Structure formats: structure tokens, C-alpha cells
Amino acid sequence: MLKLGVLEQSPVLSGGDAAQALRDTIELAKLAERLGYSRFWVSEHHNATGLAGSSPEVLLAALGARTSRIRIGSGGVLLPHYSPYKVAENFRVLEGLYPGRIDLGIGRAPGGMPLVSRAMGREAGKDKEGGFVHSLGELAAYLEIGPPLGTGHPLAGLAASPVVSTRPEAWLLGSSAHSAQVASAMGAGFAFAHFINGQGGQAAAREYRLRFRPGPLGSSPRVAVCVFVVCMDDDSQAEREAASLDLRLLLNDKGEYGRPVPSREEARTYAYSASDRARIAENRSRMIVGGPERAERQLYTLAASYGADEIIVNCITADATSRSASIERIAGLIRKRIAR
């Protein structure tokens, strides 16, 4: 049975602010739990005023307090910025608070421009592949989901606190075949960011399964694909609602990252050039837009093309009401398929 999760980026909406975006995230998590979604992930972005989610660990603590069953996790922690030891302690605290419900999604992207990396204290060369894989191994050791650090390691014998009985489920997030290769070598689950890169993910997922070996971050392969979805009552309404996301992605392509999600009116009246229209059409490879029948067909086609165990939907529209409606309709599609 295909599982269904949510990736939430806490988008700031036109006319709103970041505080409201965070409140909307909490309400969306509560809704996803009521609807039977398997997991709810929150992202990490820096120097992006249009997205309020800069600290997934803090936000996860709030989400866990307002939900009771759904798995919650990072989509993902940008490990090159941080000490693996501190990441392990953050997630051990979360496991102590919400045992058996925590996912540790890990990314290697900077989550912002080079200035962000400098501000975050990233060491020169730390983002090179050897450093990232080394950090993953350290993280696994501190979480006790991988082998302990060897006696020759300068930090051998160091334990991460608090001592809790459960461990987070580890995933590696990526938008390239390279990320899939690292995930397969480390034993992590692999989540492909189709909403970032609509090309090549299927080949990366196949390569991941082919190369997978049990490792410090897990023992069995797991594939998820994350995609933008706008699902409304019918195709025409979905197209109208998706126009705000179309414009947002277009503005991002033009380097305008800080703007809130455009309103319906802004999307309707924007002066689109021919090249803008072409770019919007290209971006649609990263999205599923439609009424229930079209959305269901495209969701299952996408999942099959990836051999995915789970679809993780990222719903961004002009307001919180339509986002919630889209999340609810998508859950209905899965329930309908199960009932057949």
C-alpha cells in the first residue's frame, strides 16, 4: 500500500507574516494526522524571508506537542552546517519527548547562498563528499544506530545525551543521483526531491535500490518521492489555484527568493512574457495539478515510475484554506484507492 506524507516549508503568504506561517504549519500537521498521513516533515531554509522554517528541530518540538500519532521529522537537517554530535543530541531529546515518532531527514545542501554558509560557521572544505560521509558515520554512532567510533577516533567513547530507548528513522534527502549513491552506501532511506528537480529522479531511485547495502543508517531500502501537489474539486479550479505556485517558482528562477507566495490576483495580473510561459510549463514537471481523477492518476504514475514506497506531498497555494483542502482531497484519493 502506498504511504502518504507531507513536506511543509512554512511558506509566508501574501498579506501574512512568518509568525502566521508557523501557526499554519502546526494546524496543517494536526490536519494531516486526522487524515491518516504517515509522516509530516518540516524543511530548513536560511535567509529566505518567504519561508519561515529555519529551525526544524525547534518546530518539531512544537509539532510533537500538538499531535499524538503521526511521525514527524526534518526534511531535512542540513548536516554540513552542524556538529553531528549536536544533531544527535537534538534528535535524542525529540525521541525522548515523542518516542518512536521521529524521522531524521538529512540534507547536504547549504539551504541558502554562500553568505549563509559563512554565517553558519561552515568550515572550509567541510561540504566535500568525504567530510559529509564522515559526518554521517559520526551521527550514526552518536545515535547508536551505527557502529561506535573506533578506538583511534579522537572522540571515541563520547556518548550523546539524553540516553533514550528509541532511535529516529534516518533518511537522506537529495535531488541527484549522487545523493542516492550515498544513501545506498550508508543504509539510509532515500527521499528524492522531485519538487526541486523534475528530471532524473527515477534513475536515481533505481540505482539506489540496486546498490543498497545495510549500513550505519539502516538495514533495508526505502524510497520516497516528494512532489508539489495542488488538488481541487476539478481540473479548472486546480489550475487557477496552482497559478500562485507557478508564479512563485518563476520568481524564484529570477532570483526573487524573498517574496511571499503570490495572491491569486497577483498571479492573474502578472505581466508574463513568452519565456515566462515557457518556464512555467517546464516547472510543471515538478508538480501534480488537477481535480481528483487527474491527480490520482498522476500520483500513482509518479510513484510507480520511482518504485516508491511513499509519496510526500508539498502543497503551496495562495491561502491556508486552499492548502488544507488540497491536503484533504489527496488523502481522500488514497482512501478511495484502498477501498476499491
Secondary structure, 3 states (H helix, E strand, C coil): CCEEEEEECCECECCCCHHHHHHHHHHHHHHHHHCCCCEEEECCCCCCCCECCCCHHHHHHHHHHHCCCCEEEEEEEEHHHCCHHHHHHHHHHHHHHCCCCEEEEEECCCCCCHHHHHHHCCCCCCCCHHHHHHHHHHHHHHHCCCCCCCCCCCCCCCCCCCCCCCCCEEEEEECCHHHHHHHHHHCCEEEEECCCCCCCHHHHHHHHHHHCCCECCECCCCEEEEEEEEECCCHHHHHHHHHHHHHHHHHHHCCCCCCCECCHHHHHHCCCCHHHHHHHHHHHHHEEEECHHHHHHHHHHHHHHHCCCEEEEECCCCCHHHHHHHHHHHHHHHHHHHHC
